[in-house]
């Protein structure tokens, strides 16, 4: 299928789905009569569509087009785009807002959404708004409010959004926040309380770091209380509205600002060169010096992914340990932002603990990723229980051999997009020598010839011919993990190879006596990643592996039968020279350039697999329909029907056709639309409009009432064409609804969900 045809097919199928959804919504059986998920063809459209759910006036206002223009000026995904579009929205260039604070809020949300690549929850629910406070000398400063969902933004975006808010503060002339000594100590105490009593922070700043940041931040960081635990000290502060722990504040202060200050400042300095003016965060230069003092003496790759290990989550590789995932730069068709790829056989050989979409916690270069599959990279190399070594080529082969596997010698490659490494400002990792590097070296020698070569499918003779002709390294398929064996193993392998014989295949003697003598040599074969079979009294390499090993060692291949391998005195002297690494000795002996096949290995463990499970509400209800106390312990519809009525808060509607009240926006009796009714609990009166004759302000669209539940169940069965015998044995509702208008679902939905064992998605 051609690329354009593929995208055309996507468009067609998406249109069908949206048309079907539109017809379903037009029936009026949902609280909203239109499909609420807008289609977006670019990040710009996605960002605007997202924030227009809060500010509808932004839709079709030209903001998306302006974002695309700014991308040409600052570069795609640059925070300069976020800052500039936030500024222009705040200046009300595209649409009007009630006041400056609302305009700034809209600009911040759009800029934040762009920085997070359109993550839904963080710019809508994680950032909850800005307010104005008063400094001690009665000037106005900005307070930014955050809640728990800010976690989904990621640490870098959490740091950048603070810089964005301060940019608008400075632009519109608001004063800097001037924290008191008690407020500074409250920040420090609250972050430590959150870490100790609620949940571990990814990064907990030292008291010195937290104090320095709290003393210098140009905006106040605040948020709604997210926990039922009060802060241990510094309560009842005038400019802090709660004594309870504010999770959103702690997350953005510690994991965002404290952890990512260095990267955030680097990004800010980059856009300053392009005309963005911001001075509020200049103090971070001094903070970084304090932060780096903490890192002195620490190893570069602190294995934090192991430190916070939870029971039941498997470790796939220890930090930088040989045999863990071999790091490889590149992208497959399904990899992307924090989405890496590995061979399907690697997934299967881990007993399918790793699957497409599994989250991994990594040693480096990023904290985590999710997994996709790619079958053109190296899969695992395993040691079987009978002593043989196999390179696994497919998922099916891995599943077949899994019961016979004694040890996974090499897990295989993890394919990492370079953009992720760059984005995290990580040190470059060393890739092992792989096919694409080999192809690149060939292209530099002869581009036209290289176009005719498939680097993933090349036999040994062709590889030798190309390396000889163009003086490039031997193809990675025919080199081994020379950097992963010890001196003793190398020495034992050399001794063992000298009593082996070669007749198209290398055959090593492996009787009971040789097993003990050459156990290090056998281990060398395993760690080199050389495929071999163990027979009754021999270890046998296939023809290709045999020739490749001899070529690596610089031993000439001759055509005579039953050839015993003999190393020259010169080779023996070279191989015994411990001043050189084993790989250097191999290169001096071989007539070909032998590259390092290993590169860097990275450790990994499983992340949070439980987060991929079905998100059920407490009690696993089949419908959002209040059953009240009448539903009993199981919140059963059938139990409430036995009682005969349900006492709960229900919406109010009136059917003018049937001249009767109902709880649905579509009449269950005549299927016509109904009119919304508003109720005044103060006057115990009902109105067709929010503007009542008595100018009653506290009108609500629901009322606590005793509902004749059997009537509504009979109508639901009638609409579905069901009899009572067709009802599932248990249909579970909820005790009561908690939404602002106490909107409910039709009973028909609950019946159908229960019939197919489905629950309400959280």
QUIJO-V402106 format. One line per field, one symbol per residue. phi: phi as a letter, one per 30 degrees, with the letter a starting at -180 (. if undefined). A space follows every 50 residues. Layout:
phi: ???
This chain:
phi: .deddddddeeddddddddddddddddidbeccbddcddbcbdddddddd dddcbedddhcjdddddddddddcjdiddddddddddddddidcacbdad ddddedddddddddddiieddddccdcckbbcccddcicdbccccbbedd eddjddddddddddddddeddciddddbddddddddedddddddddccad debcddeddddddddcddbdcblddcbccdddahchddccdbcddcdddd dddddddddceddedddddddddcjdcabdcdddedddddddddddiddd cddddddcdcejcdccadehdejddddbdkbcdccldhbcbbdedddddc ihdcbdjddcccdadbdaaccbcacccdcdcbcdddjdcbcdcbdddddd dedcdcacdbdjdcdcddedddddhddddddddbeddddddddddadddd ddccdcbbdddddddddddchcedeedcbbdddcccedddddddddddcd bbbibdbcdbdeddeddcddddddedddicdacccebbcccdeddddddd dedicdcccddhdddbcdeddddddcdddcdedddddddddcdcddddic cbdabddbdddcdeccdejhddacbdcidddiddhddddddddjbbcadb dcbbcddchbdbccdbddccicdccdccbcddchbcbdbdddddhddcdb cbadbccdddddddddddddiccddddddbccccdacbdechdbcdeedd dddddchcbddd
